[in-house]
């Protein structure tokens, strides 16, 4: 079985297991439609750059749509034939792919911080290949990623490395915990290592940013430089929009586990 993960820009990723494709956090109709038929669309949280009604409105309504718990009213009138809600610990059989909602660290709510909708990350696994998508991550405490790393042998983790503002802005606020501030590239690299993943694919950079304040490639360049100082050049897999990373199961690993 062939498997891969493709970065489509911002937090949008396509995970492919054989002929089955799952799209995560689609933003932009053209890039989302360019991948062809998808089995399932996963949404990590309700912020408009991740749960984007305009983008979802242009996709096939026969696609299974999974949104975080509390977000169903946001998408109810979009016409999808099947809409499910997810919270950490939930399992979904998506055409033979085991999809598990896991914890992450980010602001809940949509336009302002509130209890709901919740935020989730996702584990996708089939035939011994495991992919992790964290959605967005704040400057916070990261014990949840230690637990995920202990439970799953992750082949590739997709982690955000920036936001609209320059990397130094987020780095300088790293002690302002739980205030909705995105992580910097260095923090993302540390989380990837805590997850004990085989590879890190950076997302949430170079697509939606204030270019007057920094070059769009700045987060990726910082990540590459920091990884190089730690001899992690092969660990960090920086993809261009539309590029795919092929995935294979670790030697000796059996069927997917949960």
N, C-alpha and C positions, 0 to 999 in steps of 0.2 A: 504494500500500500504506500503510495506517495503521500507526503504531507508537507505543508509549508505554511509560513505566516508571511503576509504581505502588508506593508505599511502604505496606506493610501493618503496620508496627510493628517495633521493634528492628532487626535486620538483614534482615528478610524483605522481599523485593521481587519483583514480578511484571513481567517484560519481555514485551511483546506485539509481534509482527510479523504483521500481518494477522490471520488466525484462529488462529495458533499462539502458545501461551503457555508461558513458562518461569518456574518458581518457584525462587527462590534463598533458601537458609538459612531454611526455614519453621520458625516457632516459634508454636505455638498452632493447634489443629485447626480451631476455628471460623473464624478469619481466613484460614487456608490453604484451607479448603474453599469459602469464600465466592466465590472467583474462578472457580469452575467447572473444566472440564477443562484440565489442563496436559499438555504433551507430555513435559517433562523437569523433573526436580528436580535442582538443582545445590547441592552442599555445599562451602563454602570451607575449613572446618577442623572438627576433631572436638570442640571444646569444646561443652558440653551446651546452650548457648544458640544454637548454630548447627547442630550435628548433634544434633537432639532426637529420640530414639527414640519417645517418646510421640506426638509430632506426626506423624512419618513413618509410624507404625503405623496412623494413621487415614486416610491418603491412598490413592488407587487404586493397587493393586499392578501394574497394567498400565503405569504411568508409568515411563519410563526414569529411573534414579537414578544420578547421577554423584557420587562421593565422592572426597576426596583419597587419594592413594596411602598404603596402610597402614591404611585405615579400613574395608576391606571386611568384616572379621570383626565389626565393631560392628553392621553392618546385615544380615548374611547371613541371619539367622533371621526377618527381617521379611516375607519372602514376595514381594519384588519380582521380577518376571519377568526384568528386565535390570538388572544392577548393574555399573557400570564404574568404574575408578579413574583419577584424573587427577594428573599432576604438571606443573610448568611446561613449556610447549612442546607439550603434547598438543592435538590437534585432534579435534573430534567434529562429525559432521553430525547435527544434531538437527532432523529434519523440515525440512530446507532452511535452517536457521539454522546458521551457522558459529560454533561455540563453541570458544574457545581458553583453556586454562588458562595463567595468567601468574603471575609472582612477586608476592609481597606481603611484608609485614614483620610477623610475629606468632609467638607461641610455638607450636612444634610439640608434638605429644602430645595427650592427652585430659585425664586427671586431674592429670598432672604433666608437666613439660617433658621431652621425649625426642625421639629422631630421627624417629619416626613415631607417628601419621600426620603427613604434611606439611601445610603450609598453602598454599593457592592463592587467587588472584583469578581472575576470568573476564572475557574479552572476548566479547561476543555481537554478531554482525554479519550484516546481510542488506540487499541493495539499497542499499548506501551509507550505512546507518545503523548506528552503532557505540555500544554501551553497555559501560561498565566497572563491575564490582562488585569492591571490594577486600577484602570480608570484614571482618576486623579488622586494625588496624594498631597497632603498638607505637611508643613513642618509640625511634627507631633512626636509621639512615642511609637516605636515600631515593633513591639513584641508580637503583634498579629502576624507579621511577616516571618518571624522566627517559627511560629507554629505552622504556618503554611509550608515553609521549607522542610520541616520535620515530617510532615504528612505526605507530601507529594515530591516525587523526583522530577523536577521541572526541567524540561528541555529548553524552553525559551520563555523569558518573562518580558512583558511589554510594560515599560515604566516611563512616566512623564519626566522630562528633564527641564521644563521651563514653563513660561506663561507669556503673557503679552509684554511684560516688562523685562529689563535686562537681568541676566543671571546674578549679578552682584546684588541686586535689590533683594532677591529671595535669600541669597546667602547671608546678607547682613541682618536678616530678620529670622534667622533660624532658631533663635531662642524665644521667639514669640509663638509659643506653641498653641495649636488649635485655634488659629485665627484666620483660617481660610487662605493661607499663604502657600503658594506652590513650592515644591521642593526645587533645589538647585541640582545641577548635574552631579556634583560630588555626593550629595545625599542619595540620589537615585542609584548611583553605583554601589554605595554601601548597602542599600536595601536589596539590590540584586544579589549581592554576596550573602546576605542574611538568608535569602531564599534558597541559596545553594543551587542556583540554576546553572545549566550548561552554557547558556548564552543570554545576553541582555540586548533587547532591541529598544532603543530610545524612541519615544513618541511624544506628542504634545510640544513640538518645537517646529520652527521654520514655516508655519502655515498661518497661524493667527498671532500676529505680534505687532507691536508699535515700532515700525522700522525707523522712525525718527530717533529712537533711543538706543537701538542696537541692531547689528546685522542679524539677519534671520538665522545664519549658520553659527552664531556665537555659542549657543548651548551645546551643540554637537562638537564644536571645536574644543571647548573646555573639557567635555567628557572624554574625547579621544586623548587629549594631553594628559589628563589625570590617570586614565587607564594605562597609558604608556609608562608612566612613572611607577606603576604597580605591576608591570609586566602582564597586563590584562588586555593586550591589543586584540587577541583572537576572541576573547570573551565578549567584548563589545562589538555588536554588529549594527553599524549605522547604515540604514537603508535610505535610498532616495524614494520619492513618491512613486509608488507602483512597483518597487523592487520586492522580490520575495526571498525569504530565507528557507531553504530546504531543511527538513527535519527528519531525523532517524531516531529510533528507540535506542536507549543505552544498551550496551552489550550485556546479555544475560538477563535482561528485564523481561518478565512475562507479560501477561495481559494487564490492562489498566486496572488500577485499584482505587479504592476510595477511602 
